[in-house]
């Protein structure tokens, strides 16, 4: 039987307060760089330019 490798890492240190802790840090980092975050919105449309996100259309819940 051949062992299938499913990960390139041997171990992962999970955040003490769960994955939300990582996303809070991401939100803080991008907000500090001037990016607007729209939480609790549904994405209606997303346009890309050369495979890079350009802009999106949102609707609040």
N, C-alpha and C positions, 0 to 999 in steps of 0.2 A: 504494500500500500504506500502511495506517495503522499507525503505531508504537504498540504497546500498552505502557502504563506499568505496570510490575509492582511498583514500589517508590516510596515517597515520599522516600527518601533517595538521595543521589548516591554516597556511599561509606560503608563501615562498617569501623571499625578493629577487626579480629579480635584477641581476647586473645592475648598472647604464648604462653600455655600451653594454648590451646584453650578450648572452651566450658565445660569442667569448672571452669575458673577462675572463671567467672561464677557457676555454681551453688554453688561453695564459699563465695563472698562472700554469696550469698543465704542459705545455710544459717547462716552466722555472724551475719548481721543479724537473722534471725527468731529464732534461738536466744537472742541477747542481749535480745530483747524478750519472752522467756518462752515461746515456742512450742516444743513438743516435736516433734522430728523422729524418725521411725522409719525407719531405712535398712534395706535388704534385707528388706522385708516386701512381701507381696502384698495389695492392697486387695481386700477381699471385698465391702464395702458402703460406700456413701457417701450420707449423708442431707444434704439442704439445707433451709434455712429462708429463705423469701423470696428464692430464687436465690443465697443465700450458703451456703457450706459450713458445716455444723453439726458433724457428727462422722463418723468412719469406723470400720469394723471391719477389723482387720488380721489377717494370719496370717504368722508368720515363715517364711522359706524353709527 
